[in-house]
Each structure stands twice: as structure tokens, then as C-alpha cells.
């Protein structure tokens, strides 16, 4: 599995925590920033990361900003992206099993590092169930392709 990691200034600390986790799990990843505490615009990081997932360069992406909201909205503007804003383990599992999410968004100002690590591990370790859920994903893809 190959993962892209991106954050804005509001998610820089949690992003470092997640990078450390990915290293511990021996998961190949690229951290595309931001690597500063100066104010930056989340679409400048979230959209390029989403494009790289959508074009197949990465299997999944993890986005972090202050709340996770901006990053998830920005990423979902990219065709083929199913970014899920997640702040609990149950939703991390459900969004993989039922929605086949390919990007995870979290907020550093919303959750702590321990929970974030658990969410990421669950999200990365959960497979899409397919079946009736595949039909629903197909309907969204059909809409995108209109």
C-alpha cells in the first residue's frame, strides 16, 4: 500500500504523528506538507494530494487540517475521490467497509494523537465489503461521469 499524507498549518503536529505511525507500520508514504506553522490554504495541499490518489499514483491519502472539514471538502472536488471526515474508530471502519473511502480527513483541533493513530490503523486495515455497497459506489461514479 502506498499512502500520500498532506496537511495545512492547523494539522502539522498531527501529521507528524501520523507520519511516525506509517513508518512504524512500514507503510510506504509521501508527506507533501505543509511543513510550517505559517498560515497556508488547505486546498493548495488537499487537492493535489487527492489528484495523486485519483490518478492511481497512491492507493490512499490522509489529510489533516484544524477540523478536517476543509480538507475533506477540497478533496471531494476531485473526480474519483471518496474522502471521509472521521473522528472515531467506528466511522473509520464503516467508511472503508461501506463507502470504499480512498482518503481520510481528520482534525488536529478535534482529536488527540492516540485516537488519530487508532483511526488510521483501523482505516488502513479495513477492506471494502463490496456486495450491495459496490452498487452504491457505482451510482456515485456514474454521476461523476455524466
Residue frames relative to the residue before (quaternion, step in Angstrom):
aa qw qx qy qz dx dy dz
X 1.0000 0.0000 0.0000 0.0000 0.00 0.00 0.00
X 0.1385 -0.7741 0.6158 0.0498 3.54 -1.04 0.87
X 0.1022 -0.8250 0.5554 -0.0200 3.58 -0.69 1.18
X 0.2132 -0.7302 0.6313 0.1511 3.54 -1.14 0.72
X 0.1578 -0.7798 0.6043 0.0437 3.55 -1.00 0.94
X 0.0883 0.7916 -0.5990 0.0824 3.58 -0.86 0.96
X 0.0067 0.7887 -0.6145 0.0155 3.54 -1.16 0.65
X 0.3479 -0.6514 0.6028 0.3022 3.50 -1.35 0.06
X 0.7709 -0.3583 0.2470 0.4651 3.57 -1.28 -0.14
X 0.6614 0.5273 -0.3012 0.4402 3.59 1.11 -0.66
X 0.7497 0.3687 -0.2056 0.5096 3.57 1.25 -0.27
X 0.3385 0.8015 -0.4527 0.1953 3.56 1.30 0.07
X 0.6921 0.4797 -0.2963 0.4507 3.62 0.86 -0.86
X 0.6689 0.4762 -0.3008 0.4851 3.58 0.94 -0.83
X 0.5974 0.5644 -0.3516 0.4484 3.57 1.09 -0.67
X 0.6390 0.5134 -0.3223 0.4736 3.59 1.00 -0.80
X 0.6308 0.5310 -0.3228 0.4647 3.58 1.04 -0.79
X 0.6794 0.4783 -0.2875 0.4764 3.59 0.94 -0.88
X 0.6024 0.5393 -0.3591 0.4662 3.61 1.05 -0.68
X 0.6378 0.5246 -0.3145 0.4680 3.57 0.99 -0.83
X 0.6425 0.5175 -0.3146 0.4695 3.59 0.98 -0.85
X 0.6602 0.5083 -0.3147 0.4546 3.59 0.86 -0.92
X 0.6220 0.5212 -0.3340 0.4795 3.59 1.06 -0.72
X 0.6523 0.5211 -0.3086 0.4557 3.59 0.93 -0.91
X 0.7160 0.4392 -0.2369 0.4882 3.56 1.05 -0.82
X 0.3792 -0.7450 0.4594 0.3001 3.59 1.34 -0.05
X 0.3707 0.6979 -0.5103 0.3393 3.54 0.99 0.92
X 0.4319 -0.6940 0.5157 0.2565 3.54 -0.82 1.03
X 0.1434 0.7956 -0.5768 0.1172 3.56 -0.83 0.96
X 0.2155 -0.7262 0.6329 0.1604 3.48 -1.38 0.30
X 0.2329 -0.7499 0.6074 0.1205 3.55 -0.87 1.02
X 0.1422 -0.8318 0.5351 0.0406 3.57 -0.43 1.23
X 0.6451 -0.5432 0.3169 0.4341 3.60 1.21 0.40
X 0.5322 0.0078 -0.7814 -0.3258 1.34 -2.43 -0.41
X 0.2876 -0.7550 0.5651 0.1672 3.53 -1.19 0.49
X 0.6124 0.5184 -0.3509 0.4828 3.54 0.98 0.89
X 0.4196 -0.6866 0.5266 0.2743 3.54 -1.27 0.28
X 0.4684 0.6514 -0.4508 0.3912 3.57 1.30 0.06
X 0.5874 -0.6005 0.4136 0.3512 3.56 -1.08 0.73
X 0.0190 0.7654 -0.6414 0.0485 3.55 -0.94 1.03
X 0.5015 -0.6502 0.4838 0.3027 3.57 -1.27 0.27
X 0.4802 -0.7215 0.4231 0.2641 3.59 -0.58 1.18
X 0.6213 0.5370 -0.3918 0.4148 3.69 0.91 -0.56
X 0.5988 0.5855 -0.3536 0.4167 3.59 1.16 -0.59
X 0.7278 0.3634 -0.2177 0.5394 3.59 1.24 -0.37
X 0.6870 0.5077 -0.2872 0.4334 3.59 0.94 -0.86
X 0.6826 0.4952 -0.3031 0.4438 3.59 0.88 -0.88
X 0.6739 0.4692 -0.3328 0.4636 3.66 0.78 -0.79
X 0.6239 0.5232 -0.3465 0.4658 3.60 1.03 -0.69
X 0.6546 0.5096 -0.3074 0.4662 3.58 0.95 -0.87
X 0.6305 0.5335 -0.3362 0.4526 3.60 0.98 -0.77
X 0.6746 0.4974 -0.2940 0.4593 3.57 1.00 -0.79
X 0.6098 0.4904 -0.3487 0.5158 3.60 1.20 -0.44
X 0.6672 0.5217 -0.3038 0.4364 3.58 0.87 -0.95
X 0.7267 0.4211 -0.2639 0.4742 3.61 0.97 -0.71
X 0.5940 -0.6339 0.3327 0.3669 3.58 1.29 0.17
X 0.4267 0.7055 -0.4669 0.3199 3.58 1.24 0.07
X 0.7671 0.1453 -0.0755 0.6203 3.57 1.19 -0.69
X 0.5065 -0.6503 0.4794 0.3013 3.55 -1.15 0.68
X 0.7999 -0.0192 0.0625 0.5966 3.56 1.00 -0.89
X 0.1972 -0.7750 0.5879 0.1218 3.52 -1.32 0.32
X 0.1847 -0.7530 0.6233 0.1017 3.53 -1.21 0.64
X 0.0905 -0.8067 0.5837 -0.0164 3.53 -0.75 1.15
X 0.0224 -0.8059 0.5914 -0.0174 3.56 -0.93 0.88
X 0.0901 0.7416 -0.6622 0.0582 3.53 -1.02 0.93
X 0.7865 -0.3133 0.2057 0.4908 3.60 -1.18 -0.26
X 0.8103 0.1697 -0.0692 0.5567 3.57 0.89 -0.95
X 0.4562 -0.6594 0.4580 0.3838 3.58 1.18 -0.55
X 0.5390 0.6586 -0.3899 0.3518 3.57 1.21 -0.44
X 0.6923 0.4898 -0.2900 0.4437 3.58 0.74 -1.04
X 0.6592 0.5099 -0.3047 0.4611 3.55 0.92 -0.92
X 0.6744 0.4907 -0.3151 0.4529 3.60 0.88 -0.85
X 0.6374 0.5118 -0.3338 0.4694 3.59 0.98 -0.76
X 0.6607 0.5136 -0.3095 0.4516 3.58 0.87 -0.95
X 0.6813 0.4988 -0.2937 0.4482 3.59 0.83 -0.97
X 0.6849 0.5019 -0.2920 0.4403 3.58 0.97 -0.81
X 0.5217 0.6047 -0.4208 0.4303 3.59 1.27 0.06
X 0.6353 0.5295 -0.3173 0.4641 3.58 1.26 -0.41
X 0.5014 -0.6705 0.4689 0.2815 3.54 -0.82 1.09
X 0.7979 0.2849 -0.2328 0.4774 3.56 -0.91 0.98
X 0.6174 0.5425 -0.3458 0.4528 3.56 1.27 -0.08
X 0.0630 -0.7443 0.6645 0.0209 3.49 -1.12 0.88
X 0.0082 0.8192 -0.5689 0.0719 3.54 0.19 1.36
X 0.1484 -0.7931 0.5889 0.0470 3.54 -0.87 1.01
X 0.3079 -0.7105 0.6067 0.1796 3.53 -0.97 0.95
X 0.0437 0.8288 -0.5469 0.1101 3.57 -0.46 1.23
X 0.0085 0.7952 -0.6058 0.0230 3.55 -1.00 0.95
X 0.7276 0.2989 -0.2475 0.5657 3.58 1.21 0.50
X 0.6256 -0.5866 0.3795 0.3470 3.56 -1.17 0.62
X 0.6150 0.5563 -0.3564 0.4303 3.61 0.96 -0.79
X 0.6885 0.4737 -0.2814 0.4716 3.58 0.86 -0.94
X 0.5986 0.5592 -0.3631 0.4441 3.60 1.06 -0.67
X 0.6764 0.4734 -0.2845 0.4872 3.56 0.97 -0.87
X 0.6813 0.5100 -0.2944 0.4348 3.58 0.86 -0.97
X 0.6807 0.5012 -0.3124 0.4334 3.58 0.91 -0.82
X 0.6298 0.4785 -0.3401 0.5087 3.58 1.19 -0.37
X 0.6955 0.4878 -0.2893 0.4412 3.59 0.81 -0.98
X 0.8094 0.3212 -0.1331 0.4733 3.58 0.81 -1.00
X 0.7934 0.3196 -0.1494 0.4960 3.59 1.00 -0.79
X 0.2911 -0.7762 0.5030 0.2443 3.58 1.28 -0.17
X 0.0998 0.8216 -0.5536 0.0923 3.59 0.93 0.88
X 0.2183 -0.7854 0.5685 0.1109 3.53 -1.01 0.86
X 0.7442 0.2264 -0.1971 0.5967 3.56 1.32 0.05
X 0.2193 -0.7557 0.6110 0.0867 3.51 -1.13 0.86
X 0.0833 -0.7805 0.6181 0.0425 3.58 -0.91 0.92
X 0.0023 -0.7858 0.6177 -0.0301 3.54 -1.05 0.87
X 0.3363 -0.7464 0.5441 0.1836 3.53 -1.27 0.46
X 0.4281 -0.7220 0.4875 0.2403 3.56 -0.71 1.09
X 0.6894 0.4667 -0.2837 0.4759 3.59 1.10 -0.64
X 0.6518 0.5240 -0.2942 0.4626 3.56 1.32 -0.10
X 0.8126 0.1116 -0.0316 0.5712 3.59 0.92 -0.87
X 0.4817 -0.6617 0.5017 0.2801 3.52 -1.28 0.41
X 0.7103 -0.4932 0.3053 0.3988 3.55 -1.28 0.28
X 0.6323 0.5448 -0.3482 0.4267 3.62 0.97 -0.72
X 0.6803 0.4649 -0.2817 0.4916 3.55 0.89 -0.92
X 0.6254 0.5448 -0.3402 0.4431 3.59 0.97 -0.79
X 0.6452 0.5152 -0.3177 0.4662 3.57 0.97 -0.82
X 0.6553 0.5067 -0.3067 0.4688 3.58 0.97 -0.85
X 0.6281 0.5321 -0.3248 0.4657 3.58 1.01 -0.81
X 0.6782 0.4914 -0.2944 0.4604 3.58 0.83 -0.98
X 0.6511 0.5089 -0.3242 0.4605 3.61 0.90 -0.84
X 0.6552 0.5000 -0.3090 0.4745 3.58 0.95 -0.84
X 0.6742 0.5113 -0.2910 0.4465 3.56 0.86 -1.01
X 0.6922 0.4676 -0.2795 0.4733 3.59 0.91 -0.89
X 0.7393 0.4445 -0.2251 0.4531 3.58 1.06 -0.71
X 0.6307 0.5338 -0.3316 0.4553 3.58 1.26 0.00
X 0.2951 -0.7654 0.5527 0.1468 3.56 -0.93 0.97
X 0.5537 -0.5717 0.4950 0.3486 3.53 -1.31 0.44
X 0.4130 -0.7425 0.4777 0.2233 3.58 -0.86 0.98
X 0.3236 -0.7532 0.5167 0.2470 3.59 1.11 -0.48
X 0.5760 0.6178 -0.4157 0.3374 3.57 -1.01 -0.83
X 0.8408 -0.0818 0.0809 0.5289 3.57 -0.92 -0.92
X 0.6092 0.5624 -0.3520 0.4344 3.59 1.17 -0.56
X 0.5920 0.5748 -0.3633 0.4326 3.60 1.10 -0.64
X 0.6118 0.5518 -0.3451 0.4495 3.57 1.04 -0.75
X 0.6702 0.5030 -0.2917 0.4611 3.57 0.96 -0.88
X 0.6317 0.5068 -0.3245 0.4887 3.57 1.02 -0.79
X 0.6302 0.5481 -0.3161 0.4499 3.56 1.03 -0.81
X 0.6360 0.5269 -0.3280 0.4587 3.59 1.00 -0.78
X 0.6532 0.4929 -0.3188 0.4784 3.59 1.01 -0.76
X 0.6441 0.5142 -0.3202 0.4671 3.59 0.99 -0.81
X 0.6269 0.5307 -0.3352 0.4615 3.59 1.00 -0.78
X 0.6450 0.5175 -0.3152 0.4657 3.57 0.97 -0.86
X 0.6537 0.5168 -0.3126 0.4560 3.59 0.93 -0.87
X 0.7254 0.4586 -0.2369 0.4553 3.57 1.06 -0.75
X 0.4124 0.7111 -0.4755 0.3133 3.60 1.23 0.17
